[in-house]
Amino acid sequence: MSYLIRDYLDELQNSFAAAPPIDSSVLKTLYDRQDYAAMLGWIKNSMRLDLRVGLRIVDAPDSSPPMWIEIPQPMPRRGTAEFRETRVIVNARRDVLEAKSFVCVVAGFSHELSHAVLSAMDHRLQHEEKAVDLTAMLLGYQSFIGDAEVTKMDGLIWSLLLMAVLLPTGFLFWRSTTKTWRLGYLTRAEAAAARDHLAPAERLRA
């Protein structure tokens, strides 16, 4: 694990209590129903964010972030009456919700709401995206942040027809390439190291 990731984890763990991994069965049911707003609300409740949250599904180009959150500035402190009346908006690209996996959608929602967690604390790391991913992991979404990627194989088939006098049937060629799309700011190695770091504490809670 890099010193940066270890330092982030240590600072975050000193700022709030870590949570056990969530039970994702309800989230999977909501995902299968394509009830993304209810998924977002469930994740908000699991993070004990007693504020209001809205979901805006947007049609945006691939160059846009998969998701982003709108948070008022300054953000009221957590636990205050002003905080409970605060509304944040999570924007999600339609193609990400419809084409990416369950794991990626949950990882994206948990990341964006972790911005609200850190902002409500006025935490020093609230604008450090890797620290936001780690916050989601600490709040029960470690497996989702770690596995939030999709690998797809693209194939191309074409026929090279030779002269009939040489080979009447010709040849068939297949070429394939593998592409991996990852959601979030932690690399796979960084996320795996963070999960290993958190595993002893999870065993103690169990």
C-alpha positions as CSV (number, residue, x, y, z in Angstrom):
1,M,0.0,0.0,0.0
2,S,1.3,3.5,-0.9
3,Y,2.1,5.9,1.9
4,L,-0.6,8.2,0.6
5,I,-3.4,5.7,0.8
6,R,-2.2,4.5,4.3
7,D,-2.1,8.1,5.5
8,Y,-5.5,8.9,4.1
9,L,-7.0,5.8,5.7
10,D,-5.4,6.6,9.1
11,E,-6.7,10.1,9.0
12,L,-10.2,9.1,8.0
13,Q,-10.4,6.3,10.6
14,N,-9.5,8.9,13.3
15,S,-12.3,11.1,12.0
16,F,-15.3,8.7,12.1
17,A,-16.1,5.1,13.0
18,A,-15.9,2.6,10.2
19,A,-18.9,0.5,9.4
20,P,-19.2,-3.2,8.5
21,P,-19.8,-4.2,4.9
22,I,-23.4,-3.5,3.9
23,D,-26.0,-6.2,3.1
24,S,-26.6,-5.5,-0.6
25,S,-29.7,-7.7,-1.1
26,V,-32.1,-4.7,-0.9
27,L,-30.0,-2.6,-3.3
28,K,-29.9,-5.5,-5.8
29,T,-33.7,-5.7,-5.8
30,L,-34.0,-2.0,-6.3
31,Y,-31.4,-2.1,-9.1
32,D,-33.3,-4.9,-10.9
33,R,-36.4,-2.7,-10.8
34,Q,-34.3,0.2,-12.1
35,D,-35.4,2.2,-9.1
36,Y,-32.2,4.2,-8.9
37,A,-33.7,7.0,-6.7
38,A,-34.6,4.4,-4.0
39,M,-31.0,3.0,-4.3
40,L,-29.6,6.4,-3.6
41,G,-31.9,6.9,-0.7
42,W,-31.0,3.5,0.8
43,I,-27.3,4.3,0.6
44,K,-27.9,7.7,2.1
45,N,-29.6,6.1,5.1
46,S,-26.9,3.5,5.5
47,M,-24.4,6.4,5.8
48,R,-26.7,8.0,8.4
49,L,-26.9,11.2,6.4
50,D,-30.1,12.8,7.8
51,L,-30.5,15.2,4.9
52,R,-32.5,15.3,1.7
53,V,-31.1,13.8,-1.5
54,G,-32.3,14.0,-5.1
55,L,-31.3,12.1,-8.2
56,R,-31.0,13.8,-11.6
57,I,-30.5,11.5,-14.6
58,V,-28.7,13.4,-17.4
59,D,-28.0,12.7,-21.0
60,A,-24.3,13.7,-21.3
61,P,-21.4,12.8,-23.5
62,D,-18.8,10.2,-22.6
63,S,-16.4,13.0,-21.8
64,S,-18.5,14.0,-18.8
65,P,-18.0,12.4,-15.4
66,P,-20.1,9.3,-14.8
67,M,-21.7,11.0,-11.7
68,W,-21.2,14.2,-9.7
69,I,-22.9,15.8,-6.7
70,E,-24.2,19.3,-6.1
71,I,-23.5,20.4,-2.5
72,P,-24.4,23.8,-1.0
73,Q,-21.4,25.9,0.1
74,P,-20.9,26.3,2.9
75,M,-22.3,22.9,3.9
76,P,-24.1,23.0,7.3
77,R,-22.5,20.9,10.0
78,R,-23.9,17.4,10.4
79,G,-26.4,17.0,13.3
80,T,-27.8,20.5,13.0
81,A,-31.3,21.5,12.0
82,E,-29.9,23.3,8.9
83,F,-28.2,20.1,7.9
84,R,-31.4,18.1,8.1
85,E,-33.0,20.7,5.7
86,T,-30.2,20.6,3.3
87,R,-30.7,19.0,-0.1
88,V,-28.0,17.6,-2.3
89,I,-28.4,16.5,-5.9
90,V,-26.5,13.5,-7.4
91,N,-26.3,13.7,-11.1
92,A,-25.8,10.4,-13.0
93,R,-25.4,9.8,-16.7
94,R,-28.2,7.8,-18.1
95,D,-25.8,5.5,-20.1
96,V,-23.9,4.7,-16.9
97,L,-27.1,3.7,-15.0
98,E,-28.4,1.6,-18.0
99,A,-25.3,0.0,-19.3
100,K,-22.9,-0.4,-16.4
101,S,-23.1,-3.1,-13.7
102,F,-24.9,-3.1,-10.4
103,V,-21.5,-2.9,-8.7
104,C,-20.5,0.2,-10.7
105,V,-23.8,2.0,-9.9
106,V,-23.6,1.4,-6.2
107,A,-19.9,2.4,-6.2
108,G,-20.8,5.6,-7.9
109,F,-23.6,6.5,-5.6
110,S,-21.6,5.7,-2.5
111,H,-18.7,7.8,-3.7
112,E,-20.9,10.9,-4.4
113,L,-22.6,10.6,-1.0
114,S,-19.2,10.3,0.7
115,H,-18.5,13.8,-0.6
116,A,-21.5,14.9,1.5
117,V,-20.1,13.0,4.5
118,L,-16.7,14.8,4.4
119,S,-18.2,18.1,3.4
120,A,-20.5,18.1,6.4
121,M,-17.5,17.5,8.6
122,D,-15.5,20.3,6.8
123,H,-12.9,17.5,6.6
124,R,-9.4,18.4,5.3
125,L,-9.7,15.6,2.7
126,Q,-13.1,16.5,1.3
127,H,-11.7,17.5,-2.1
128,E,-9.2,14.6,-2.4
129,E,-11.0,12.1,-4.7
130,K,-9.0,9.0,-3.6
131,A,-9.9,9.9,0.1
132,V,-13.6,10.1,-1.0
133,D,-13.4,6.6,-2.4
134,L,-11.7,5.4,0.8
135,T,-14.5,7.1,2.8
136,A,-17.1,5.0,0.9
137,M,-15.0,1.9,1.7
138,L,-14.9,2.7,5.4
139,L,-18.7,3.2,5.4
140,G,-19.4,-0.3,4.2
141,Y,-18.9,-0.2,0.4
142,Q,-15.4,-1.6,0.2
143,S,-16.3,-4.5,-2.1
144,F,-18.1,-2.1,-4.5
145,I,-15.3,0.4,-4.7
146,G,-12.8,-2.4,-5.2
147,D,-14.7,-4.2,-7.9
148,A,-16.2,-1.2,-9.8
149,E,-14.9,-2.0,-13.3
150,V,-16.2,-3.7,-16.5
151,T,-14.1,-5.6,-18.9
152,K,-15.3,-6.1,-22.4
153,M,-13.9,-8.0,-25.3
154,D,-14.4,-6.5,-28.7
155,G,-14.1,-8.7,-31.7
156,L,-13.7,-8.0,-35.4
157,I,-14.3,-10.7,-38.0
158,W,-13.5,-10.3,-41.6
159,S,-13.0,-12.6,-44.7
160,L,-10.1,-12.4,-47.0
161,L,-11.1,-13.8,-50.3
162,L,-8.3,-15.3,-52.4
163,M,-8.3,-15.8,-56.1
164,A,-10.6,-18.7,-57.0
165,V,-7.8,-20.5,-58.7
166,L,-5.8,-20.6,-55.4
167,L,-8.5,-21.3,-52.8
168,P,-12.2,-21.0,-53.6
169,T,-13.4,-20.8,-50.0
170,G,-11.0,-18.1,-48.7
171,F,-10.0,-17.5,-45.1
172,L,-11.8,-16.3,-42.0
173,F,-9.9,-14.1,-39.6
174,W,-10.8,-13.2,-35.9
175,R,-9.2,-10.4,-34.0
176,S,-10.1,-9.4,-30.4
177,T,-9.2,-6.7,-28.0
178,T,-10.0,-6.4,-24.3
179,K,-11.0,-3.0,-22.8
180,T,-11.5,-2.3,-19.1
181,W,-13.6,0.6,-17.8
182,R,-13.0,1.5,-14.2
183,L,-15.2,3.8,-12.0
184,G,-13.6,5.8,-9.3
185,Y,-10.2,7.2,-8.5
186,L,-8.4,4.3,-6.7
187,T,-6.5,1.9,-8.9
188,R,-7.4,-1.8,-8.6
189,A,-4.1,-2.3,-6.6
190,E,-4.9,0.7,-4.3
191,A,-8.4,-0.6,-3.6
192,A,-7.2,-4.1,-2.9
193,A,-4.6,-2.8,-0.5
194,A,-7.2,-0.7,1.3
195,R,-9.5,-3.8,1.6
196,D,-6.6,-5.8,3.1
197,H,-5.9,-3.0,5.5
198,L,-9.6,-2.9,6.6
199,A,-10.0,-6.7,6.8
200,P,-8.6,-7.2,10.4
201,A,-11.1,-4.6,11.8
202,E,-13.9,-6.3,10.0
203,R,-13.0,-9.7,11.5
204,L,-13.0,-8.1,15.0
205,R,-16.5,-6.7,14.5
206,A,-17.7,-10.1,13.3
